[in-house]
Amino acid sequence: MPNNSGKVYGLTILSPIINDDRATPSHDLQIRSYLAGLSTGQDSPFALAPGTHLARLVVMDDVVFVGAPAVEEHLNSKYLIFESNCDAGPDGSIDGYLNGLAEHAAEHLDAIWSHCVGYPGAADRAAFIRYMKACQLETTFFFAAINDKSVPETLRALQTQRAVADFIESHQGVEPEKLRAEFLKLVSALDAAPLPTVASAIVSRDIKIGGRNE
Amino acid sequence: MSNINGKVYAMNAITPMKPWKTWILRLIFFVLGHVKSLQQDLINLSFIEFARWVVVPRGGFPQLGNGQEPEKLTYDYLLFFSNFNGTWNQYIDAFSAVLFKGLDLIWKWSEKFPGSVPVTIFKEYIGRVQFDTDYYFTAYPHATANDLKAAHSVQASFDDLRSRAANLSGPEFADAYLNFVLQVQPYLGETGEAPVVF
């Protein structure tokens, strides 16, 4: 299935935006206005709901005219593009992910998609999933640099990487028995540590890094 | 509106194609998807976290009724979405320098595609067909694709050592730990704020 790459799913949704001359401001501008103020941090709808690696929302006003001799043409609707790179369910499906969005971020989803044609609301989960699938386009080719790790696995790995770097730095020249005991303590500490929060800020460490980078 | 979040850039592009040409492109993508060795340059570049191409047939835009006017289009459209690390110029330069054959194979079916070399004309074309992202989320804004690969390598080595540590004597552990450090030392780079681009 081209939408799937390993454990990752390439979700592409185009939702037609309501075209209503009487709406002021127009529905596409209302979406843009809402998105402009929407957090991309820990209270983002995609952080509140599980399973999103990267996602974007884009208002597509029209197709592009590349110049003559190509034909100039225009869309009759504007579209809200929802592009998500997310964890697929065990059966490779997207239903669990969409259900999670509806469960954890219904308010945001409704605020955004209520400007789209035929949106049923997130409260009716089955109707919401049917609507999203009706707007879904099959991804023709999907590339994922890492396709065998979930979001929690990746956050855990970043946490481990950081802890291991600190451990190695602070345990140079330590006696073998003590080193082993300290390592087992590190293992226990990491097991007990909560999973890092999605899209959270990283506390910077006092490490000298490079200068200008182009 | 922002195409950038932390260390990732969201690119969107749309190009028109004559409908008969999209079948050739679909075939190319089919082969690309099934012959993994053809993706090697894309993998080796290692600054793309996720990318996708979506062919939208001229009659394939979602039609939901409820007063939505059907689309009447001449062309099929190729949508391209990329999530990459670095700047726009670095990305296009690298694409043009390394992946020019692959890029030409994919986009030569789009109207007025000038070829990916020379890069200046290619950049003009991308600039014309690109549109901006309104909202961009990433679960790990401070990590690049290479950071993620490195972290997973460290995790794998760490899991291996931890599974053996309890059963090793002090000296045996010291040897295993030394090997562990040798394994992970290339992968301990610091993640953090994206560098400021001048």
Chai-1 contact restraints between the chains, C-beta under 6 A:
chainA,res_idxA,chainB,res_idxB,connection_type,confidence,min_distance_angstrom,max_distance_angstrom,comment,restraint_id
A,G10,B,R52,contact,1.0,0.0,6.0,A-B,restraint_1
A,T12,B,V54,contact,1.0,0.0,6.0,A-B,restraint_2
A,L14,B,P62,contact,1.0,0.0,6.0,A-B,restraint_3
A,P16,B,Q68,contact,1.0,0.0,6.0,A-B,restraint_4
A,R32,B,D134,contact,1.0,0.0,6.0,A-B,restraint_5
A,L35,B,D134,contact,1.0,0.0,6.0,A-B,restraint_6
A,L35,B,Y135,contact,1.0,0.0,6.0,A-B,restraint_7
A,L38,B,Y135,contact,1.0,0.0,6.0,A-B,restraint_8
A,T40,B,N5,contact,1.0,0.0,6.0,A-B,restraint_9
A,T40,B,F137,contact,1.0,0.0,6.0,A-B,restraint_10
A,S44,B,F137,contact,1.0,0.0,6.0,A-B,restraint_11
A,F46,B,F137,contact,1.0,0.0,6.0,A-B,restraint_12
A,H53,B,A139,contact,1.0,0.0,6.0,A-B,restraint_13
A,L54,B,N83,contact,1.0,0.0,6.0,A-B,restraint_14
A,L54,B,T138,contact,1.0,0.0,6.0,A-B,restraint_15
A,A55,B,F137,contact,1.0,0.0,6.0,A-B,restraint_16
A,R56,B,A10,contact,1.0,0.0,6.0,A-B,restraint_17
A,R56,B,T133,contact,1.0,0.0,6.0,A-B,restraint_18
A,R56,B,Y136,contact,1.0,0.0,6.0,A-B,restraint_19
A,L57,B,D134,contact,1.0,0.0,6.0,A-B,restraint_20
A,L57,B,Y135,contact,1.0,0.0,6.0,A-B,restraint_21
A,V58,B,N12,contact,1.0,0.0,6.0,A-B,restraint_22
A,V58,B,T133,contact,1.0,0.0,6.0,A-B,restraint_23
A,V58,B,D134,contact,1.0,0.0,6.0,A-B,restraint_24
A,V59,B,D134,contact,1.0,0.0,6.0,A-B,restraint_25
A,V64,B,I14,contact,1.0,0.0,6.0,A-B,restraint_26
A,V64,B,V129,contact,1.0,0.0,6.0,A-B,restraint_27
A,V66,B,E111,contact,1.0,0.0,6.0,A-B,restraint_28
A,V66,B,K112,contact,1.0,0.0,6.0,A-B,restraint_29
A,G67,B,K112,contact,1.0,0.0,6.0,A-B,restraint_30
A,A70,B,E111,contact,1.0,0.0,6.0,A-B,restraint_31
A,A70,B,K112,contact,1.0,0.0,6.0,A-B,restraint_32
A,V71,B,T74,contact,1.0,0.0,6.0,A-B,restraint_33
A,E73,B,L73,contact,1.0,0.0,6.0,A-B,restraint_34
A,E73,B,T74,contact,1.0,0.0,6.0,A-B,restraint_35
A,N76,B,E69,contact,1.0,0.0,6.0,A-B,restraint_36
A,N76,B,E71,contact,1.0,0.0,6.0,A-B,restraint_37
A,S77,B,Q68,contact,1.0,0.0,6.0,A-B,restraint_38
A,E83,B,F81,contact,1.0,0.0,6.0,A-B,restraint_39
A,N85,B,F50,contact,1.0,0.0,6.0,A-B,restraint_40
A,V117,B,L64,contact,1.0,0.0,6.0,A-B,restraint_41
A,V117,B,N66,contact,1.0,0.0,6.0,A-B,restraint_42
A,V117,B,Q68,contact,1.0,0.0,6.0,A-B,restraint_43
A,G118,B,L64,contact,1.0,0.0,6.0,A-B,restraint_44
A,G118,B,N66,contact,1.0,0.0,6.0,A-B,restraint_45
A,C135,B,P62,contact,1.0,0.0,6.0,A-B,restraint_46
A,L137,B,V54,contact,1.0,0.0,6.0,A-B,restraint_47
A,T139,B,R52,contact,1.0,0.0,6.0,A-B,restraint_48
A,T139,B,V54,contact,1.0,0.0,6.0,A-B,restraint_49
A,T140,B,F29,contact,1.0,0.0,6.0,A-B,restraint_50
A,T140,B,W53,contact,1.0,0.0,6.0,A-B,restraint_51
A,T140,B,V54,contact,1.0,0.0,6.0,A-B,restraint_52
A,T140,B,V55,contact,1.0,0.0,6.0,A-B,restraint_53
A,F141,B,F29,contact,1.0,0.0,6.0,A-B,restraint_54
A,F141,B,G33,contact,1.0,0.0,6.0,A-B,restraint_55
A,F141,B,W53,contact,1.0,0.0,6.0,A-B,restraint_56
A,F142,B,R52,contact,1.0,0.0,6.0,A-B,restraint_57
A,F143,B,A51,contact,1.0,0.0,6.0,A-B,restraint_58
A,A144,B,F50,contact,1.0,0.0,6.0,A-B,restraint_59
A,A145,B,E49,contact,1.0,0.0,6.0,A-B,restraint_60
A,A145,B,A145,contact,1.0,0.0,6.0,A-B,restraint_61
A,I146,B,L148,contact,1.0,0.0,6.0,A-B,restraint_62
A,V151,B,A139,contact,1.0,0.0,6.0,A-B,restraint_63
A,A157,B,A151,contact,1.0,0.0,6.0,A-B,restraint_64
A,A157,B,H152,contact,1.0,0.0,6.0,A-B,restraint_65
A,A157,B,Q155,contact,1.0,0.0,6.0,A-B,restraint_66
A,L158,B,A151,contact,1.0,0.0,6.0,A-B,restraint_67
A,T160,B,Q155,contact,1.0,0.0,6.0,A-B,restraint_68
A,T160,B,F158,contact,1.0,0.0,6.0,A-B,restraint_69
A,Q161,B,A151,contact,1.0,0.0,6.0,A-B,restraint_70
A,Q161,B,V154,contact,1.0,0.0,6.0,A-B,restraint_71
A,V164,B,V154,contact,1.0,0.0,6.0,A-B,restraint_72
A,V164,B,F158,contact,1.0,0.0,6.0,A-B,restraint_73
A,A165,B,L188,contact,1.0,0.0,6.0,A-B,restraint_74
A,I168,B,V181,contact,1.0,0.0,6.0,A-B,restraint_75
A,P176,B,G170,contact,1.0,0.0,6.0,A-B,restraint_76
A,P176,B,P171,contact,1.0,0.0,6.0,A-B,restraint_77
A,P176,B,A174,contact,1.0,0.0,6.0,A-B,restraint_78
A,E177,B,G170,contact,1.0,0.0,6.0,A-B,restraint_79
A,R180,B,G170,contact,1.0,0.0,6.0,A-B,restraint_80
A,R180,B,F173,contact,1.0,0.0,6.0,A-B,restraint_81
A,F183,B,A165,contact,1.0,0.0,6.0,A-B,restraint_82
A,L184,B,A165,contact,1.0,0.0,6.0,A-B,restraint_83
A,V187,B,R162,contact,1.0,0.0,6.0,A-B,restraint_84
A,V198,B,A139,contact,1.0,0.0,6.0,A-B,restraint_85
A,A199,B,A139,contact,1.0,0.0,6.0,A-B,restraint_86
A,I202,B,H142,contact,1.0,0.0,6.0,A-B,restraint_87
A,I202,B,G192,contact,1.0,0.0,6.0,A-B,restraint_88
A,S204,B,G192,contact,1.0,0.0,6.0,A-B,restraint_89
A,I207,B,E190,contact,1.0,0.0,6.0,A-B,restraint_90
A,I209,B,E190,contact,1.0,0.0,6.0,A-B,restraint_91
A,N213,B,P195,contact,1.0,0.0,6.0,A-B,restraint_92
